[in-house]
Amino acid sequence: MNIHEYQAKRLLKDYGVPVPKGYAAQTSREVETALSHLGDDDTIVVKAQIHAGGRGKGTFTDGYEGGVKLCQGRAAALDAANHMLDNTLVTKQTGPEGRKVQTIYFTEACDIAHEYYLAIVLDRETAQSVIIASTEGGMDIEDVAEKSPEKIIRVPISPTMGLRHHHCRRVAFELGFSGDQVKQFARILTGLYKLYWEKNAMLVEINPLISTPAGDIFALDAKVSFDSNSIFQHPDIQQLRDLNEEDPKEVEASKHHLAYIALDGNIACMVNGAGLAMATMDIIKSFGGEPANFLDVGGGANEDQVTAAFKIILSDPNVKGILVNIFGGIMKCDVIARGIIAAAKNVDIQVPLVVRLEGTNVEEGKKLLRESDVALTPADSLVEAAELIVKQVQN
């Protein structure tokens, strides 16, 4: 689960990380209120809040350039905010459809002596958290890793020992800090790690972390992502979820405990098991088709969930065919069959439907489908099913 920059900075502040003074606004009236807290002639940074990077280099669909603006005075900041609010911003991470800006964040500007990158992320290969830092802040860390890998600092943290003083000192010295800045940095990294650990975050990133000419250190921008499997433990974090930033189909799927990710193709997939879903999408592509989604109903889905899955699939206007591929283990084939029949009664399925069932109660499942009046094409193997759905969609 992702949150906005202004929300991330509030969390950082709660954990003792210094951030510039800032105010968020979602309406024209709130914009004026937020700006009233900043000086009339102050240099103000105006930031569009969407769940995507590259905002500063983005372009709004009406031609307005930049989702991050450095403005001199409240009048200029108000003008920039009026251009951004309720406008659609397109960046390299949003895709051509862009994202509608529904929140504006105003912060006071800082004098910058140097920019750094600092993050804590989970490394699945080593099952450890890793501090990633660089003197090349303000840039995409992927570009730095590709062009100047020697400038990337990586420090693993043992899950049993946690963050220690020597971790803080090592990273501080490698970033070039000295004197009081080492203590400042240690407090920042300690707060960052505490937030990461206590809130079950997957990523806590500050880019850039800045030093001022006076030697102070601030988090100028922030990004935080949380493990969605542990959100139930953190009601305060769950309240930060912005459903407007998520695909409505994915939001609906989460209500029914279904794993759904929308893709750009036209052949919908309903599968049980993430590995089988990946294999199904791969074999569709091998026959020249394009999957429209990743949909895993899991091992314990019931008829209601299967019906909901069909409704979600068919709410995508790009879907021109559906492939159901179930390997019954915990999930029984007859349950899927009953779900398909129930869905056909509640949802108008007007696209080709190919069903491949195998495993527990497969014969009962196939019998139920044969005796129903659901228009579908059965298949005995995944290869046959993929070939059939691709041909039917293409025809």
N, C-alpha and C positions, 0 to 999 in steps of 0.2 A: 504494500500500500504506500503510495506516494503522498506527500503533502506539499503545500505551497511554500515559497521562500519565507514569507512573512510569518507563517506558522513555525517553520523550522527555526527562525531566529528567536522567536519567543521561547522555544524549548532550550535553545543554546543559552539564552539569558538566564533562564531558570537554573541552569547548571553552571553558572558562573563564567560563561564565555562572554567577553565584551563585544557588543554589537553597536553600530551607530543607531541613534534615535530614529524610530520609524513609525509610520501609521498607515494602516490599510483602509481602503474605502471601496464600497460596492455600488454606491448610488451617487448621483450628482450632489446631493445634500451632504453625504458623508465625505465626498471629496473636499468640499469647502471646509468642513469641520476639521478634517485631517490637516489641511494646509494652514489652518489658523494656529496650529501648534508649532509651526515653523516660521522663522523670521521672514519679513516681507522682502528683504533683499538677500536672503540666504541663497547659497547654491544648493539646489534640491535635485536629487536623483528620482526620476519617475520610472517605475518598473511595472510592466504588464505581468500579471500573475497567471501563468498556465503551467501545466505539467509537461514541460518540454524545454530543452536547452537551446542555445543559440538565439535567445530572444533579442539581444542587442543587434544582431545582424539580420533579423527577420524583417518581413515586409507585410503590412496589412493589405487586405484584399482591395481596399480603396486607393492603394498606392502610397499611403503614409509609411515612411521608412523608420524602422527601429522600434523595438519594444522596450528599450531602455534609453532614457534621455537624461542628459545633464542640463539642467535648466537654471538660469539666473533669475531668481526671484519667484514669488508666488504666482504672478500673472502668467509667466511662461510655463510654469509647472501645471497650472490649471488648463492652459491651452493644450499641452501635451496629453494630459489626462483625458480631456474631452475627445481627442482624436482616438485614444486607445480604448476607452470604456465601451463595451458592447460591440467593438469591432473585432474582426477575425484576423488573427496573426498567423502567418505562415513562416515556419522555420525549417531548418534541415531535419528536425526531429518530428515535426507534426505531420509531414506528408502534404500534398498539394491542397488538401481540404482545410488545413489549418485548425486553429482552436479559437473559440470565442473568448474574449477577455472579459471576465465578469468581476475581477478585483484588480485594483490599482494599489501599489505600495509606494509610499513616499518616504525617503530617508534623507537625512542630512549628509552632505558630501564630506569626504575626508581627504586631507592632504596625504598623498601616497609617496613614500620613499622607495618601497619595494613590494612586489606581490609574490606570494607563495601559494603552494597547493598543499592541502592537508586533508586526509581522509582516514577513516577506519572502515574496513570492509571485511566481510567473511570470505575466507579462502576455503572453498569446499574440498579441494584436493588435500590440504593438510589438516582440515578440520580445526583451523585456528583463525583468530582475528588477525588482521595485518594492518599496521600503520603504513600508509603510502603518503610520501611527502616529496616536494620538489621545490627548487628555487624558481621554477618557471610557472608561477601562478598566473591566473587570468587566461590561460590557454586550455584547450581540450587536452586532458591528460593522455588520451589515446595518441594524439599527435606528438606529444613530448616523448612518450614511450617509443614511438616509431622512429622519430628523427634524432632524439638525444636520450637513448635509454640509460646512459651513464648518469643522467640528472634525476633519475627516479630513485628515491630512498624507500626501501622496503624493510620493515621491522616486524617480525611475527611476535604475537603475544600468546603465551600459554594460557589455555582456558582455566587451568588449575591455579596458576600463579597470578594471573591478571596483570594489569599495567603496573610497572615498577618505576622507581625514580630513575634507574639507569636507562630505561627506554626513553624517557623525556629528555634527559641530558644528551643522549646519543643523537636523537633527531634534531634537537635544538642546535647542537654544535655543527651537525652536517648542513643545516640550513644557514649557518653563519651567524647565529645569534651569540651575544656575549653579554656579560654583566647582568643588569636587572632584567634584560629581555629573556634570559634563560628562565628566570623565575616566572615571568609572565607567560612564556610559552608552556612551561610545565603545568601551570594552572589551567590553561586553555586545553591542553591535551588531556589532562585528568578529567575535566568537565566533559569533554567530548567522549571519552571512553565510558564514563559513568552513564551518560545519556544512551550511548550505544548499547551498553550491557543491560541496564535496568529496563529499557523500553523494547528490548528484543528487536533492535534495528538491524537491517541488512547492510545499510550504508549510511554513514554520517560524513558529509563532505563539506569543506569550506574552500571555495574557489572564487575569488582569491581571499587568502588570509593576508592582511597587509601590515606593514610597519609604517609609522608616520615619521616625519622629520624629527619629531620630539622623542622618538623611540618607543611610542606606545604601539600595541598590537591589537588589531580588531578583526573580527569576522565580517567581511564585506558582503559576502554572498553565502548561501547555505542550501544544501540539498540533503534531505533525510528520507530514507525508504525503510519500511518496516516489514517484518515477516508476517504475512497475512494469516498464517496458521496460529499465531500467538496473539492476535489482536484482541481476542476475547478476554485476555488477561489485563488489558489496558483500556478500560472504557474511556479514559480521557483522550487517548490517542484515536480511538475509534470515532470520536466526535469530530475529529479533524478531517475525516474523509469527505472529499468533494465529489459527489456523484456526477456533477456536471462535467467533470474532467474524464469520465469513464464512458465506454461504449454502453448504451442502454441495454443491449443484449447481454453483455457481460455482467452488468448489475443484476438483471433479472435472473441470470443463471446462478449467481451467487446466492440468491434468495432460496433457490431449490437445491443448494449444495451440489451444483454441477460445475465442472471445470470447462469453461468455454473461452476461446480466444477467436475473435473474428479475423479472417484473412481476406485476400483480394480475389479469390477464385470464384467458381460457380458450382462446384460439386460439394455439397455439405456432407460431413462425416459424423456418424454417431457410433462411438466405440466404447468398450469398457477396458480401461487400462491405458496409461500414458504411452507405454512402449508400443502397444498395438495401434494406438492412434497415430504415432509417428510413422510406423510401418505402412499404415493405410494411406496416409498422405503421400508417402514416397512412391507407393505403387500406382496411385492415381496419376502422379506426375510422369511416371515411367511410361504410361500409356497415352501421354499427351494431354491429360486433363489438369485442372488447377483446383486444389482444395479451397473451399470457402470458409472453413473453420476447423478448429481443433475442439472437439467436444467429447469429453470423457464422462460417462455416466457413473463410473466407479463400480465397485464390486457389490454394493448393497442397494442399488437403485430400486425403487418400486414403480408401480404403474403410473402414479401421479407424476413422478420425476421424468419418466420417459415421455409422457404426454407433454409436460412442460418443455422438454428438450425439443420436441417436434415444433412446438409453437415458436420457440426461440429461433430455430433454424429457418422456419418459413417466414419469419418477420424480416429476413434479409432479402431484399428484392433482387439481389444478384444470384440467388440460388436457383439453378436450373435442373438440379437433380440431387438425389439423396442416396448415400450408401450407408447402410447399417451393417456393421461388422462386429459380431459378438462372439467371443470365445468364452463359453460358460464355465465358470469355476464356482466362485461364490455367487456370482450373478448367474441366475438360471435362465436358459433360453426361453422357457415358457413365460417367464415374467416379462421379458422383452417383447415376446409375441403379443401378449395381452396389452402391453403398453402401446404397441404399434396399432392394434385394433382400436383401442380406446382413443388414441390420437386421431385416427382416421374418422371417428365419429364426431370429434370436437373441432377438428382442424380440416379445412378443405385442402387436401393434398393434390395439387394439379401438376406436379412435376414427376418425372420418372423416379421410381423407388426400387432399389435393388437391395435385397436382404440376404446376408450370409450368416447362418447360425452354426455353431459347432460347440460341443461340450455337454455340460450337465443339462439333462432334460431336452436334448436337441430334437428328438423325434416328436415329443409332445408339442414343442414350440412350432415345428414345421407343420404339424397337423392342424394346430390352431390357425395358422396363417392360410393353409390350403382351404379350410372350411369357412374362412371369413370371406367377405366381399371386398376386401382391400385390394386395390389394383397395385400389384407389385411383381417384380421378377426375382425368383429365388436363384441362389447361386450356391454351389457346393464347395467352392474354394475362394480364397481372397483374390487370386489372379483372375479367375472367371468373373468375380463380382466387379473388380476394377475395370476390366475390359468392357463388361456390359454397360456399366453406368457411363463411361466415357463415350462409348458409341451412341448411346441413347441421347445424351446431352448434345453431342456434336450433330446428330441428325435432327 
